[in-house]
Amino acid sequence: MKFSPKLFLLYIPWLLALLCSPLPQLSYLIAWLGSILILLFTVTGKIMPVPHDLPKKSQFMRPLFLTQVIFVGYMALTSVFFFMDTLGFRYFETLPYSLVDYRSLDLVAECQRYYCLAHASYTTGLLLLTRSYRHRKWEIHLSSSYSVFFIKATLVLIVLTAFFAVVPGLDQFAVKFRDLSYISSIMAFVYAIIEKNSQRILISGFIFGFSFLAAFLSGWKEPIVVTIIVLGGYLYPMYRRTVTLAFVPLFLVSVFILPSYNSIFRQLSWGEGIASEQAAQSAFEAIQQGDVDFQTDNWSFLTDRLSEVSMFVEYVDKVPSRIDYFGSSIFTQSVLFLVPRVFWPDKPDVEQHVMQRVYKIGVINQNMDVSAKPPLVVDAYLTGGPFFIFFFLLLMGMLTAWISNQCEHLFGGYNFGSAWVFAGLFQILWRGTCMEFLFNSIFWGIITMYLMAFVMRKMGYIRPSHSS
């Protein structure tokens, strides 16, 4: 662990926003811009040096870059649309006869200060344990090309996913292998392109396309957007100009279309039970025929679903003024739920358990068929307020950096450690969720990581490093 006095600079935006709390608009903007400054200062090495074993462009999949960008972007930066909506704006125009609810404005600014504090403490944890990745005990040995390895790995992982999905009580491994197989399919396709092997491009492209289609028919937006980001991140070091010209517009178009597509798809597939393929086709036809209101759909998405600040505002409004903090109960229950169902047949449904505190606070009605699990920052706040936001996010940053280092240590460096294993097993760290699901996913991700390393050593894919 290394410490630098410059780490205190990360907390200046939060302190300034706190001092300006009587002026909610100014306080919000200071906290929001503060997260952007924290992000820029950390990825450029202004606070502490960036690991120098690889060029910065080749470290995209490490937590200091991709994880921080997605985690902080979703947590802190997307709230700006809800803030504008609270001020009476729709996009960049003021709605006629709009009245500003100053109580809500104060709460939004308060929540943004908590996000800024969370970002500063999370980044502190990352930087404290993000050391040089040079010293590795193990290295990768392949008898064939990278693309061949990842094609084989994808197929094996798909089989393992199917196997563990039907084994009672061990679905944790099915989820991990499913996520890892998807990342493997992307990497197989990327390395086939890099190796310029047309046959493997076709094979890996088919496997990746099938996986991407399954994600598209799932009804969730995140896998599609994340796929574009990850695919672009893998290709960027080799094809910077092409990725910039192709993937940035693709990302923007997908973000623009997906809210309307998903709204129609979910209504047909989830609500009316129509087959996924038919629901997707109907959604595309509606978009092509202009039967959707993109402006309304996108603004609703930007203000209510892209960010969870609207729910955070309700939590802060009611806790602790009407309902007391939850204390250690959320943490202890999260640890208890690590026990797999195979050893605890009567284990309660975790989703329903989490939703009980949502119902208790009154964020949503119990009769509503929606999931509104509080993310980590909210759970930390519900535990005991701002101090616990600082404490839990500091630990989360340190844990994220430690896991990344372990992945590269066990799997011979960046290409397999960060770009494959970390991205495949620990995707939950990109966005975060409630403590119960977060703890469970991280714990079983670590178990799976060590099991994979053991099996790959036995198979000869991992061998002691000559430099160790």
C-alpha positions, 0 to 999 in steps of 0.5 A: 500500500502506498500513500500520497498527501495528494490524495487529500486533493480528491476531497476538495470538490466535496468540501467546496460543495458542502460549504455551498450547500445553502446554494443548491444549484451551485453546490450540485454543479461543484460536486458534479464537476468535481467527479469529472476532475477526480476522474481526469486527475486520476487517469492522467496520473496527477494524483498518483502515477499510473502503472507504467508497465504498459502504455495508458492506451493498453490499460483500458480494462484495468479498474483505474480506467474502465471500471472507474469510468463506468462505475462513476459515470453511472453513479455520479454523472448521469444525475445531471439529467434529473437535476435539469428536470428538477429545474424545469428543463427538458433537454436544454429548453425550459418547460412552460409554466414549470415550477421549481420544487426547491425541497427536491432541489436541495435533496438532489444537491445533497445526493450529488455531494454524497456521490462526490464523496463516494467517488473520492473515497472509491478512487482513494481505495483504488489508488492505494492498492493500484501498484505496478503490475510488473512482478508476476509469479505465473505466465501464460503458455499457449500451443496455438494462437490467442484466437484459437484459445478463446474460441475453445474457452468460449465453447467450454464455458458455454457448456459449463454454464449449461451444466451449473444452471441445472445443478441445484444450489450452484447457479452462482457458477453458472452466472460467472461462467456465462459472463466469462463466456461472453467476454471470451467470445468478444476476445476471440473475435478481437484476436481473430481480427488482429491475427487477420485469419479469415477462417477464425474471424468467421468462426469467432464472429458467428459465436460472438454474433450469437452471444450478442443476439442473445443479449439483444433479446434479453430486454436489458440495455446494459449488455448491449452498451457494455459490449460496444464499450468493451469491444472498442476498448479491446481494439482501440490500442491497435486501431485507434482511428477506426475505433474512434470513427466507428464506435463513438457514433455506434455508441451514441446511436445505440444509446439514442435508439435503445430506450424506445426499442426496450420499451416496446420489447418489454411491453410485448415480450415481458408484458404480453408473453410474445416470443422474444424474436417477434417482439424484437422485430415488432420493436424495430418495425415501430422504430423504422415506421416512426411510431415512437416518440424518441424525445419523450422516451429518451428523456424519460430514460435519462431522468428516471432509468439511466440514473438512480438519483431519483430513488436516492432522493427519496431515501435521503428524504425519509432516512433518518428523519422518518425512518432510522438508519439500518445499522449493521443489519444490511452488512451482516445479512449480506455476509450471511447470504454468501452461504450457497443454497446447496448448504441452506435449502431454506435460504430466503429469496435474496431479491425479495429480502432486499426489496423489504427495505425498499418497501419499508422506506416507501420508495415504491409500492409493494404491489408494483411489479418492479425491482428497485434494489438500492445500489452500494452508495444508497445501502452505505447511506442507509447503514449510517449516513455519510461516514459509511459512504466514505468507509464502504466505498474506500473498501470497495476501491481497495478490494477492486484494485486487489482483485485486479492485481490478483487476476494479473498475478495468477493469469500472467499479466494484462491480456488474460488477467484484466482483459479476460478474467477480471472483465468476465468474473467481476463485471458487477464492479463496473456498476455496483448493486445492493450489498447482498448481490455485490458481496455474493458476486464478488465472493463467488467471483474470487472462488471461481478465479482461484479454481480457474487458475488451479485448473489452467495450471494443471492443464499447462496453460499457466506456468511459473514465470522465468523472471520469478 
